[in-house]
């Protein structure tokens, strides 16, 4: 399985972390990895790539995340 190395920018803190994952990993698996590393609960945050909110069932490959890509973690917006 092909692995990719990519960055996740934690916008609220102004810092980046680096992840190495399988290109067929789901966004949910990425979120779990970030939770293990950083303790960020994705009920309150979401991942954005190329201006699009990523959904848990998508894979990194489907989202076109490649080596050295940068995903962003931002506050989840709620309406109501």
N, C-alpha and C positions, 0 to 999 in steps of 0.2 A: 504494500500500500504506500502511495506517495504521501510524504509529509510536507507540510508547508510551515514556514516560520513567518509569523506576522506580529504586528503590534496592536495593542489595545490602549487607546488614550483615555485616561480617566479625566474627563473634562473638568469635573468639579474640583479636582486636586492639582490639575496642571501637570500630570506626570504620565509616563507610559510604562507598560509592562510588555514583555515579549512572550509569545506562546508558540509552541511547536505542536501541531496537531495533524491528524490525517485529513486529507482534503475532502473525505466523505463524512467527516464529523458533522453532527447537526449543531445548529446554533444553541440548542438546549445543552448539549455537551460542552460547548464553549462557555456558556453561562455557569455551568457547574464547576468547571475548571477555574474560572475567575473567582467564584465563591470560595473554593478551597484555598486559593492563593491570597485573596484580598478581603474575603468576608462580605462582599457586596451582595445584597439580596435583590434579585431581579424582579421582585414585586414592585420595587421603587425605581428601578433603572431599566434602560433599554439599550440595545446595541444598534448603531447606525453605521451604514457603509455607503459611500457615494450618495449621500443624501436620502437614503431609504432606510426605513425601520426594518430590521430583520426579524423574521418569525422563527419560533422554536423548531419547527419541522424542517426548515430549509437546511441544506448542507452548505459548507463553505464553498464547495465547488459550484453549486447552484447560484450562490451569491457572487460568484466570480472573484472570491478572495484568493489572492496569490501571494507568493513569497514577498515579504516586505510591504504588503498592504497594511493600511491602518484603519482599524475600526474605532468608533468612538462610543464611550459609555456616557449617557446623558440621563438626567432626571426624566422619569416617565411623566407624561402630561395627563392630567385627569380633568375631565369636564364635569361640571355639576354643581 
